[in-house]
Amino acid sequence: MLRVAARKLSSLSSSPWRANRAASAYLSRNVVVDDRRSAPSSDPSTFLLPFRGFATESLIHTKENSIIPEIPATVTAVKNPTSKIVYDDHNHERFPPGDPSKRAFAYFVLTGGRFAYASLVRLLILKFVLSMSASKDVLALASIEVDLSSIEPGTTVTVKWRGKPVFIRRRTEDDIKLANSVDVGSLRDPQPDTDRVKDPEWLIVIGVCTHLGCIPLPNAGDFGGWFCPCHGSHYDISGRIRKGPAPYNLEVPTYTFLDENKLLIG
């Protein structure tokens, strides 16, 4: 059965006489009559007639008066694949790569973009650096000026600097001699008096005990300097630890004498 069907199919596709006969039969059943009621046309070349089988040409009509409906372009493209691609340029203008007339514009856009990126990076870096700097209120407390003209010899004045008390003592001649007469080798934190003062008359130390951060009392203790009542630390007239649990001397801050009666701490 399969062999018989294959022979009939091959005979139909290979016989031009049968194809023409089928075309004639189609024309006789579908007669086109014009306005002048002319005779039906018998020219088979006027039409493109579809028939079953395999075709090697596209199914598009060749004349305007064909009775075959127009096939969409997409269907034609699918039935006739090709490697040649045609772009529709009617709606825009295309320039070849590296067109000299567009080179200046391209350079301008690239340079402007890079400048904008560089400015943004610079701004971010400045913001990051400024965020780590001290605020205005901290900078305002970074230094303090003190008038020394009102401090009497042998007295101690306490001022506040960076949230800490600072002891300013105006020493007498006896206080200076007593501070220099101490054996430095016998001290827990050896330090001569000359290394702790810029002017022997003035002693400036931070009033925080080096043991646990307490505030010592001035003009008290066994050595005439400062005494911490919390744990019993005694400091001498130069602020050096002489007795008690404190391991170090009172800290000396950074200070400068602006003139004879002006002191800048910080």
Backbone torsions as a table, in degrees:
resi	resn	phi	psi	omega
1	MET	NA	-41.1	-179.6
2	LEU	-65.6	-37.3	-180.0
3	ARG	-67.0	-38.4	-179.9
4	VAL	-65.5	-42.8	179.7
5	ALA	-64.9	-38.1	179.0
6	ALA	-66.4	-39.0	179.1
7	ARG	-65.2	-43.0	179.5
8	LYS	-63.5	-40.0	179.5
9	LEU	-64.9	-42.1	179.5
10	SER	-68.2	-35.2	179.5
11	SER	-69.8	-35.5	178.7
12	LEU	-69.3	-40.6	-177.6
13	SER	-76.8	-23.0	-175.8
14	SER	-99.1	-13.3	-175.4
15	SER	-93.3	111.7	178.0
16	PRO	-70.0	-26.3	-178.7
17	TRP	-66.2	-39.8	-179.4
18	ARG	-71.7	-33.2	177.0
19	ALA	-65.6	-42.1	178.3
20	ASN	-67.2	-36.0	178.9
21	ARG	-65.5	-40.8	178.0
22	ALA	-65.0	-37.6	178.4
23	ALA	-66.1	-39.8	179.5
24	SER	-65.7	-39.3	178.3
25	ALA	-65.1	-36.5	178.7
26	TYR	-68.7	-39.4	179.4
27	LEU	-67.2	-37.1	-178.6
28	SER	-67.9	-28.3	179.6
29	ARG	-87.3	-23.3	-177.8
30	ASN	-121.2	84.3	-177.4
31	VAL	-92.6	133.3	178.7
32	VAL	-99.2	123.5	-179.2
33	VAL	-113.4	125.5	-179.8
34	ASP	-87.0	-175.8	-177.4
35	ASP	-65.3	-27.6	-179.6
36	ARG	-88.3	9.3	179.0
37	ARG	52.1	48.6	178.1
38	SER	-76.5	170.0	-179.4
39	ALA	-71.0	153.4	179.8
40	PRO	-65.2	140.2	-178.8
41	SER	-76.5	138.5	179.2
42	SER	-109.9	10.3	-179.8
43	ASP	-81.9	109.6	-178.4
44	PRO	-70.4	-13.4	-178.6
45	SER	-76.5	-10.8	-179.8
46	THR	-71.5	-23.6	-175.2
47	PHE	-119.3	154.3	170.0
48	LEU	-111.3	108.6	-170.8
49	LEU	-96.8	126.8	176.5
50	PRO	-79.1	143.4	173.2
51	PHE	-146.7	158.3	-177.2
52	ARG	-69.5	140.0	179.6
53	GLY	141.0	-168.1	-177.6
54	PHE	-105.7	125.3	-179.4
55	ALA	-110.2	147.9	178.8
56	THR	-104.3	-7.8	178.9
57	GLU	-112.5	161.4	-178.3
58	SER	-71.7	148.6	-178.3
59	LEU	-89.3	68.1	177.5
60	ILE	-126.5	147.3	-177.5
61	HIS	-77.9	150.8	-175.7
62	THR	-100.7	-13.8	-179.2
63	LYS	-131.6	157.3	-175.0
64	GLU	-70.8	-28.9	-176.8
65	ASN	-92.5	24.8	179.5
66	SER	-73.1	144.9	178.4
67	ILE	-85.5	-5.8	177.7
68	ILE	-79.2	129.3	179.7
69	PRO	-64.3	151.8	-178.1
70	GLU	-68.2	133.8	-178.8
71	ILE	-88.6	134.7	179.3
72	PRO	-60.3	153.2	-177.7
73	ALA	-65.3	-31.8	179.6
74	THR	-66.9	-39.4	177.8
75	VAL	-65.8	-40.0	177.7
76	THR	-62.7	-41.2	-179.8
77	ALA	-66.0	-35.5	179.4
78	VAL	-69.9	-39.4	-178.2
79	LYS	-77.8	-19.0	-180.0
80	ASN	-128.0	74.4	179.3
81	PRO	-66.9	143.3	179.5
82	THR	-147.9	154.8	179.1
83	SER	-87.9	-7.2	-179.7
84	LYS	-87.1	117.8	-178.3
85	ILE	-107.9	126.5	-179.4
86	VAL	-112.3	123.4	-179.5
87	TYR	-92.4	143.7	179.0
88	ASP	-87.9	106.3	-175.9
89	ASP	-103.3	13.7	-175.4
90	HIS	-74.6	-19.2	-174.4
91	ASN	-102.8	-4.8	179.5
92	HIS	-154.6	165.2	-177.7
93	GLU	-107.2	133.1	-178.0
94	ARG	-109.9	135.9	178.3
95	PHE	-117.0	143.1	177.6
96	PRO	-68.4	156.2	179.6
97	PRO	-60.5	138.0	178.6
98	GLY	75.4	32.1	179.8
99	ASP	-66.1	124.4	-176.7
100	PRO	-60.5	-30.5	-178.8
101	SER	-69.6	-21.0	-179.6
102	LYS	-104.0	1.4	-175.1
103	ARG	-69.0	-40.6	-179.9
104	ALA	-64.0	-41.5	178.7
105	PHE	-64.2	-41.1	179.1
106	ALA	-63.6	-42.5	177.5
107	TYR	-62.7	-39.9	180.0
108	PHE	-63.6	-43.5	-179.6
109	VAL	-66.1	-44.4	-179.2
110	LEU	-64.6	-43.9	-179.7
111	THR	-65.7	-41.6	177.8
112	GLY	-63.1	-39.9	177.9
113	GLY	-65.2	-42.2	179.2
114	ARG	-67.0	-37.1	177.2
115	PHE	-64.0	-40.8	178.1
116	ALA	-64.2	-42.8	177.8
117	TYR	-62.5	-42.9	-179.9
118	ALA	-64.2	-39.1	178.5
119	SER	-65.7	-38.9	178.9
120	LEU	-65.7	-43.1	178.4
121	VAL	-63.8	-41.6	178.2
122	ARG	-61.6	-42.4	179.3
123	LEU	-63.9	-40.9	178.8
124	LEU	-65.0	-39.8	179.5
125	ILE	-65.4	-42.9	179.0
126	LEU	-63.7	-40.9	178.1
127	LYS	-61.9	-40.7	-179.3
128	PHE	-66.9	-42.1	-179.3
129	VAL	-68.3	-43.2	-179.5
130	LEU	-67.5	-27.1	178.1
131	SER	-67.8	-24.4	179.6
132	MET	-89.1	-10.8	179.4
133	SER	-79.1	163.8	-178.4
134	ALA	-71.7	147.8	178.4
135	SER	-75.4	173.1	-175.9
136	LYS	-67.1	-36.9	179.7
137	ASP	-68.1	-33.5	177.2
138	VAL	-70.9	-40.9	178.0
139	LEU	-64.6	-32.1	178.4
140	ALA	-67.2	-31.0	178.5
141	LEU	-91.8	3.3	-177.2
142	ALA	-67.7	-28.3	179.5
143	SER	-141.3	155.6	-178.8
144	ILE	-145.0	140.7	176.4
145	GLU	-101.8	138.2	-177.6
146	VAL	-126.9	133.8	175.9
147	ASP	-87.4	120.3	-175.6
148	LEU	-94.0	-5.5	-173.8
149	SER	-69.1	-22.9	-176.9
150	SER	-92.8	-0.3	-177.9
151	ILE	-91.7	124.2	-179.2
152	GLU	-83.4	150.7	176.5
153	PRO	-59.7	137.6	179.1
154	GLY	85.4	4.9	-179.4
155	THR	-114.8	162.8	-178.5
156	THR	-125.5	134.8	178.4
157	VAL	-117.4	138.3	179.1
158	THR	-110.3	126.6	176.0
159	VAL	-122.4	160.3	-179.3
160	LYS	-103.2	129.0	-179.8
161	TRP	-140.9	118.5	-178.5
162	ARG	56.9	35.7	178.3
163	GLY	78.8	8.1	-179.2
164	LYS	-121.4	148.6	174.9
165	PRO	-77.7	141.2	177.3
166	VAL	-122.5	126.8	179.5
167	PHE	-92.2	127.0	175.5
168	ILE	-118.0	112.9	-177.3
169	ARG	-116.4	129.1	174.7
170	ARG	-96.1	107.5	-172.1
171	ARG	-87.1	150.6	175.9
172	THR	-90.2	177.2	178.5
173	GLU	-63.7	-38.3	178.1
174	ASP	-65.8	-37.2	178.1
175	ASP	-65.2	-38.8	-179.0
176	ILE	-68.2	-42.4	179.0
177	LYS	-65.0	-39.6	179.9
178	LEU	-65.4	-38.2	-179.7
179	ALA	-68.6	-32.2	-178.2
180	ASN	-86.5	-11.9	-178.4
181	SER	-87.6	-1.6	-177.4
182	VAL	-80.3	139.7	175.2
183	ASP	-74.5	112.7	-175.7
184	VAL	-65.1	-33.1	-179.0
185	GLY	-65.7	-22.3	-179.2
186	SER	-87.4	-3.3	-176.9
187	LEU	-82.6	150.3	176.1
188	ARG	-67.3	-40.3	176.3
189	ASP	-120.4	86.0	-171.7
190	PRO	-62.1	125.8	178.9
191	GLN	-163.8	119.4	179.0
192	PRO	-69.0	159.0	-176.9
193	ASP	-67.7	-30.5	-178.5
194	THR	-67.0	-24.2	178.3
195	ASP	-81.8	-10.5	-175.4
196	ARG	-105.4	-5.1	-177.9
197	VAL	-135.8	151.2	171.8
198	LYS	-98.2	-31.5	173.5
199	ASP	-126.6	121.7	-176.4
200	PRO	-56.3	-22.8	-178.9
201	GLU	-74.3	-26.1	-174.0
202	TRP	-117.8	128.3	175.0
203	LEU	-116.1	122.2	179.7
204	ILE	-120.7	117.4	179.2
205	VAL	-137.2	157.5	175.9
206	ILE	-82.6	127.5	-173.9
207	GLY	-82.7	54.9	177.3
208	VAL	-127.5	125.1	-179.8
209	CYS	-65.7	136.6	-177.7
210	THR	-79.6	2.8	177.9
211	HIS	-84.1	-69.2	-178.8
212	LEU	-130.8	16.8	174.7
213	GLY	84.0	20.3	176.8
214	CYS	-77.5	171.8	179.5
215	ILE	-107.2	113.6	-179.5
216	PRO	-70.6	160.2	177.9
217	LEU	-93.2	131.2	179.7
218	PRO	-76.0	158.7	177.9
219	ASN	53.7	42.9	-179.1
220	ALA	-145.2	168.7	179.3
221	GLY	100.3	175.5	-176.7
222	ASP	-77.3	-9.2	-174.6
223	PHE	-123.5	15.2	172.4
224	GLY	73.3	12.5	-179.3
225	GLY	-108.4	-93.3	-179.2
226	TRP	-135.5	151.1	-179.2
227	PHE	-134.0	131.8	177.9
228	CYS	-100.0	109.9	-176.8
229	PRO	-74.3	-11.5	-177.1
230	CYS	-68.3	-47.6	-176.8
231	HIS	-132.6	7.1	171.2
232	GLY	81.4	38.4	176.5
233	SER	-91.0	134.9	-178.1
234	HIS	-114.7	133.3	177.7
235	TYR	-120.5	146.3	-178.6
236	ASP	-88.0	-170.2	-174.0
237	ILE	-70.6	-9.1	176.1
238	SER	-104.8	4.7	179.8
239	GLY	78.3	18.4	179.7
240	ARG	-94.2	143.2	-179.3
241	ILE	-71.6	129.6	-179.4
242	ARG	-120.8	-22.2	-175.9
243	LYS	-160.7	145.3	178.1
244	GLY	107.4	-177.4	-172.9
245	PRO	-80.9	-9.1	-177.2
246	ALA	-63.8	132.5	-175.9
247	PRO	-86.8	-23.6	-173.6
248	TYR	-130.2	165.9	175.2
249	ASN	-72.2	165.2	174.6
250	LEU	-64.2	138.3	-175.2
251	GLU	-72.9	139.6	177.4
252	VAL	-98.6	120.7	-180.0
253	PRO	-78.6	173.8	175.0
254	THR	-80.8	125.5	-178.8
255	TYR	-148.2	162.3	-179.1
256	THR	-145.7	140.4	174.9
257	PHE	-87.7	113.1	178.8
258	LEU	-73.1	-40.5	173.0
259	ASP	-153.1	-161.5	-175.3
260	GLU	-64.7	-33.9	-175.3
261	ASN	-120.7	16.7	-179.5
262	LYS	-124.5	128.1	179.7
263	LEU	-121.1	131.5	176.4
264	LEU	-112.1	117.1	178.0
265	ILE	-101.9	127.8	-178.7
266	GLY	108.3	NA	NA
